[in-house]
């Protein structure tokens, strides 16, 4: 399985900031996906995570 290589501490902090505070939902989602991939989550886990959360909120 392919994953994104580990990020430098500076890159990880920037992605965390984008994930938490960026105005665009798409940018926040993309940053989150990159962070999850660097932590070795599979593509299926990353793809299904928001849908599981959405289902719990309804």
Secondary structure, DSSP 4 states (H G I P E B T S, - for coil): ---PPPPPHHHHHHHHHHHHH-S-HHHHHHHHHHHHHHTT--HHHHHHHHHHHHHHH-
